[in-house]
Amino acid sequence: MHPLLFSVIDNIRTLGWDGAFQLFRNGLVLGSLYALIALGYTMIYGILKLLNFAHGDVYMVGAFLGYGILTRLNGPLNLAIGIVPAIALMFAVAMLGSGVLGVGIERFAYRPLRNAPRIAPLITAIGVSFFLENSVQLLTNGYQYTYDPFELGKKGTEEFGPLYHTVFTVGSGQNATPVTAVQIFVVGAALFLMVALVLLVSRTKFGKSMRATAYDREAASMMGIDTDRVIAITFFIASMLAGAAGVMFGLYLGVTYYFMGFLAGLKAFTAAVIGGIGSIPGAMLGGLIIGLVESFAIGYVGGQWSDIVIFGLFIMFMLFRPRGLLGSRAIQKV
Amino acid sequence: MLKKIGLVAVLAALVSVVVATTAWGSSKPRSLAAATASVKCGKKVTIGLAYPATGGVAFLGNLQLPWAQTAVKRWNGSHKLKIKLVQGDTQLTTNAAANLAVAHSFASNGKMLAVTGPAGSQEIQDSAGIYHGAGIAPVSGSATRIFLTRAKPGKPRETSKGFFYRTVPNDGQQGDAVANWINKGLKKKRIYIIDDEEAYSQGLADQVQADLQKVGINATRNHVAQNLNDFSSLIASIPNNTQLVYIPWQQAAEAQTFAQQLKASGRNAIVMGSDGIDAPGQFEAHGAYVSGFPIDATNPVYKAFTKAHKGQPDAFGIPTYTSVWVNATAINMACKAGHGKTTRTAVRKDLLKVKLSAKQSLLGFPVQFLTKNKGTFQGPGDMGGSADFAIYHITNSGKYVRVK
């Protein structure tokens, strides 16, 4: 038997059911973050047929905006206000700031290329991504900054702040798996935002305009829909979700740095493709799948294999099911 | 459309790899006239600084640059022959081609007499041939891989003798210092080692694991991708009875997250890191240990630097200061011997004659390079004398206290 396979079987046996639940819990949290970013990819692709490779960097900017608010509030160890209003403020500023950034990118980088061949905005998106990364790198000297989520809002002799308090445990004894407040918060907030987005797209007049623009921009325009406005608002919403994911990442894992959007963006893009790019439920499903695959790959196969497994899965989908799990089949006019 | 983009992306990646390994990546020495070309010293000579200004570990480069600039400023303030520093961004882990492009650019710069850096061991491996061909011996302030200066059994050393120097002790010395501390200082017996798959990390992890196993300590090994942010799944696979987790990584903030996630998972294992995460302000896991560059905290230069940088202590960049000083001293000697003219070859040979006092080096010990093997790990190009790694303990207030 190949040593890797032997090692996987051994890991599955060693970790047992408790370990499997831990990996599932971790994958669910990570997947929720990927899903939020993937939603942005899929919304923008849906409406413009553009792969916005700068989206991961909007997520990074969102994380930095949240961090900026945290430092304005005296930092994680000495919050000037309560933890709940502090987190609400971080989300509000990060989402608004990222939304405005998204609209700015659309207005100045993509709109002038609206009628250009599709490769032009694609290359521009890569350019915008490098522009954002390097700008933030210059501003932050390339340092990594931490939200210090383990200490955030900590009182007295507590070991951890409220985000890392255990809400409940699964199992018992030494192998009991704790589920912390921040894990529940990340999954819950992501779910809330996803449901809100689905309702917006399916139940509102604006959602109808979005769907019409995505279906046929020219026809929608002739029907009196201001497609430029719809596209701008779509960028705003997609970027807001990325900004929220950035803050959630900071609150969950702490680390914020200028390069964080690169790989997270690629994984979210993979999630959007696996789910079926252009499909909102597909992006959510894809995000969760990528999160779970990553978590189980780290636990069972090894940390060094996780990206190989994820991007191997991506290649498999590209080869055998390029429309993804929930994407619609593209009909080519002949 | 998506399928096409995917295929184009795969093709583009293949082309990049081919370009990086052929056009830029030749590690064979090439004969360049630049090695023996005469350079007029004049009032100012040029030293290259190859360091990661951007990329995933730009923060390390940003610790090295101010120290290199401090060395230039101090040298220029006290010597007739002035130094000009030319910077090159190698990006370290992010882009191997960037490091090779910097090496080519330095090699083809006729005024450049010496190079400080590159920062990473893998960067030295990649660019050694280019520098060799140009007659330059890079002096790194952070590349610690043993085999850069010492042959592996059955294999030659990874750089040519006389064409690479470093102002840091190597991983053999670091591995010994870490293993000794785990065994004799902390008396821990169940160790879990996680490398980040990069040359520096793997070399150090190999050394510590071998040293521990030699004294009968159970040292289990795992690996992690360097860009991983969420370690909770990795932590799930660490046995509950582990007493110490050793992480020879280069990403201090990620090491901090790892340590905190480990604690949040209910494990009591001690975390121990290497010089790559010896970064006060970035890695401050309470109760953790790190091996780091030995520094002389009482040196007035160190005190002045700390004061000028708002009290931020920093040890990582100090060997880069030492490297610039070593290069400047060698150029000064070569220029004097050549009566105002010199060559890269002359400078390279004079590196062996350089002797810095403990006060000049800032490292707490004098610096002079070895010309032959010493002990189990050191080879020509390493520092001789009492060069070794220090061990620091991180207190509950996040302060680094030297314990060895």
Interface residues (C-beta under 8 A of the other chain):
Chain A: N11 T14 L15 G19 Q22 L23 R25 N26 G27 V29 L30 K49 L51 R118 L122 N134 Q137 N141 G142 Y143 Q144 Y145 T146 F150 E159 F160 Y164 Q174 N175 P178 T180 F249 Y252 L253 G254 V255 Y257 Y258 F259 M260 L263 V273 I277 E294 S295 F296 I298 G299 G302 G303 Q304 S306 D307 F314 I315 M318 L319 P322 A330
Chain B: M1 L2 K3 I5 G6 L7 V10 A53 T54 G55 G56 V57 A58 F59 G61 N62 T94 I194 E197 N222 H223 V224 A225 N227 L228 N229 D230 S232 S233 L234 A236 S237 P239 N240 Q251 A252 A253 E254 Q256 T257 Q260 Q261 K263 A264 S265 G266 Q282
